[in-house]
């Protein structure tokens, strides 16, 4: 019965690790987390896979001494000399924080980002409004320019007509006198 429970737990662990890999890949591809954070988490998942293989080997009585394997699984391994494997490459601002502290820090960061996005949204809205007002002003100015162009063309036509009349009167006056 214990063997069945151990095999079932190992299988369940493997499935959970595979789910973690899929979720991590999805979050990195949709840019929900940064590439650097994705790499850090990928290292942790790879570490879990290594530990899973060590557990399976230990269960089948393969590999090094069982006591040596157990201690290395719990302490992060002799190769690194790190007491807590989850603190590998952890940022300074999160080092030593508990789960609730991390969640609270994430909420605070999200609230700050939301506030920044709200400010950015209001700035963009104001710029949109200014752009629309500039566009309306340009439309009005274009109408004025079109009106002026028509007036200048009419004045030019009248000026040409009057110039022809003056030339005709000048010709008639020189022929008469």
C-alpha positions as CSV (number, residue, x, y, z in Angstrom):
1,X,0.0,0.0,0.0
2,X,2.9,2.4,0.8
3,X,4.5,1.6,-2.5
4,X,1.2,2.4,-4.4
5,X,1.0,5.7,-2.5
6,X,4.6,6.5,-3.2
7,X,4.2,5.7,-7.0
8,X,1.0,7.7,-7.1
9,X,2.6,10.6,-5.3
10,X,5.6,10.5,-7.7
11,X,3.3,10.4,-10.7
12,X,1.2,13.3,-9.3
13,X,4.4,15.3,-8.7
14,X,5.5,14.7,-12.3
15,X,2.1,15.9,-13.6
16,X,2.2,19.0,-11.4
17,X,5.7,19.8,-12.6
18,X,4.5,19.4,-16.3
19,X,1.6,21.7,-15.5
20,X,4.0,24.3,-14.0
21,X,6.2,24.1,-17.2
22,X,3.1,24.7,-19.4
23,X,1.9,27.6,-17.3
24,X,5.3,29.1,-17.2
25,X,5.6,28.9,-21.0
26,X,2.2,30.4,-21.5
27,X,3.0,33.3,-19.1
28,X,6.3,34.1,-20.8
29,X,4.8,33.9,-24.3
30,X,1.9,36.2,-23.3
31,X,4.4,38.5,-21.5
32,X,2.6,38.3,-18.2
33,X,6.0,38.0,-16.6
34,X,9.4,39.3,-17.7
35,X,11.9,37.0,-19.6
36,X,14.3,37.3,-16.6
37,X,11.6,36.2,-14.2
38,X,10.6,33.4,-16.6
39,X,14.3,32.2,-16.7
40,X,14.5,32.3,-12.9
41,X,11.3,30.2,-12.6
42,X,12.4,27.8,-15.4
43,X,15.6,27.2,-13.3
44,X,13.4,26.4,-10.3
45,X,11.2,24.0,-12.4
46,X,14.3,22.3,-13.8
47,X,15.5,21.9,-10.2
48,X,12.2,20.3,-9.4
49,X,12.5,17.9,-12.3
50,X,16.0,16.9,-11.1
51,X,14.7,16.3,-7.6
52,X,11.8,14.3,-9.0
53,X,14.3,12.0,-10.8
54,X,16.3,11.7,-7.6
55,X,13.2,10.7,-5.7
56,X,12.3,8.1,-8.3
57,X,15.9,6.7,-8.3
58,X,15.8,6.6,-4.5
59,X,12.5,4.8,-4.6
60,X,13.9,2.2,-7.0
61,X,17.1,2.0,-4.8
62,X,19.2,3.4,-7.6
63,X,21.9,6.0,-7.4
64,X,23.7,7.2,-4.3
65,X,22.9,6.2,-0.7
66,X,19.3,6.9,0.2
67,X,20.3,9.0,3.3
68,X,22.6,11.1,1.1
69,X,19.9,11.6,-1.5
70,X,17.3,12.6,1.1
71,X,19.5,15.2,2.7
72,X,20.5,16.7,-0.6
73,X,16.9,16.9,-1.6
74,X,16.0,18.8,1.5
75,X,19.0,21.1,1.7
76,X,19.4,22.1,-1.9
77,X,22.2,19.6,-2.6
78,X,25.8,19.3,-1.6
79,X,26.9,20.7,-5.0
80,X,25.7,24.2,-4.2
81,X,26.0,24.5,-0.5
82,X,22.8,26.5,-0.4
83,X,20.5,25.8,2.6
84,X,17.3,26.9,0.9
85,X,16.9,25.9,-2.8
86,X,14.1,28.4,-3.3
87,X,16.4,31.4,-2.7
88,X,18.6,30.8,-5.7
89,X,18.9,33.9,-7.8
90,X,16.1,35.5,-5.7
91,X,15.9,39.3,-5.9
92,X,17.1,41.2,-2.8
93,X,13.7,42.9,-2.3
94,X,11.9,39.5,-1.9
95,X,14.6,37.6,0.0
96,X,13.3,36.3,3.3
97,X,9.7,37.2,2.7
98,X,6.9,34.8,3.4
99,X,4.1,33.8,1.0
100,X,1.7,36.4,2.5
101,X,4.4,39.1,2.4
102,X,5.1,38.3,-1.3
103,X,1.4,38.4,-2.1
104,X,1.0,41.7,-0.3
105,X,4.1,43.1,-2.1
106,X,2.7,41.9,-5.5
107,X,-0.7,43.6,-4.7
108,X,1.1,46.8,-3.8
109,X,3.1,46.7,-7.1
110,X,0.0,46.0,-9.1
111,X,-1.8,48.9,-7.4
112,X,1.1,51.2,-8.2
113,X,1.1,50.0,-11.8
114,X,-2.7,50.6,-12.0
115,X,-2.2,54.1,-10.6
116,X,0.5,54.7,-13.3
117,X,-1.8,53.3,-16.0
118,X,-4.7,55.5,-14.8
119,X,-2.4,58.6,-15.0
120,X,-1.2,57.5,-18.4
121,X,-4.7,57.0,-19.5
122,X,-5.8,60.5,-18.4
123,X,-2.7,62.0,-20.2
124,X,-3.6,60.1,-23.4
125,X,-7.2,61.2,-23.1
126,X,-6.1,64.8,-22.8
127,X,-3.8,64.5,-25.8
128,X,-6.6,62.9,-27.8
129,X,-8.9,65.8,-26.9
130,X,-6.2,68.3,-27.8
131,X,-5.7,66.5,-31.1
132,X,-9.4,66.7,-31.9
133,X,-9.5,70.4,-31.0
134,X,-6.5,71.0,-33.3
135,X,-8.2,69.1,-36.0
136,X,-11.4,71.2,-35.6
137,X,-9.3,74.4,-35.7
138,X,-7.6,73.2,-38.8
139,X,-10.9,72.5,-40.5
140,X,-12.1,76.0,-39.7
141,X,-8.8,77.5,-40.9
142,X,-9.1,75.5,-44.1
143,X,-12.7,76.8,-44.7
144,X,-11.4,80.4,-44.2
145,X,-8.5,79.8,-46.6
146,X,-11.0,78.4,-49.2
147,X,-13.2,81.4,-48.8
148,X,-10.2,83.8,-49.2
149,X,-9.1,81.8,-52.3
150,X,-12.5,82.3,-53.8
151,X,-12.5,86.0,-53.0
152,X,-9.0,86.5,-54.5
153,X,-10.1,84.6,-57.6
154,X,-13.2,86.8,-58.0
155,X,-11.2,89.9,-57.4
156,X,-8.6,88.7,-59.9
157,X,-11.3,88.1,-62.5
158,X,-12.8,91.6,-61.9
159,X,-9.3,93.2,-62.1
160,X,-8.6,91.5,-65.4
161,X,-12.0,92.6,-66.8
162,X,-11.4,96.2,-65.7
163,X,-7.9,96.1,-67.1
164,X,-9.3,95.1,-70.5
165,X,-11.9,97.9,-70.3
166,X,-9.1,100.4,-69.5
167,X,-7.0,99.2,-72.4
168,X,-10.0,99.4,-74.7
169,X,-10.8,103.0,-73.5
170,X,-7.1,103.9,-73.8
171,X,-7.1,102.6,-77.4
172,X,-10.2,104.5,-78.3
173,X,-8.9,107.7,-76.7
174,X,-5.7,107.5,-78.7
175,X,-7.5,106.8,-81.9
176,X,-9.8,109.8,-81.4
177,X,-7.3,112.3,-80.7
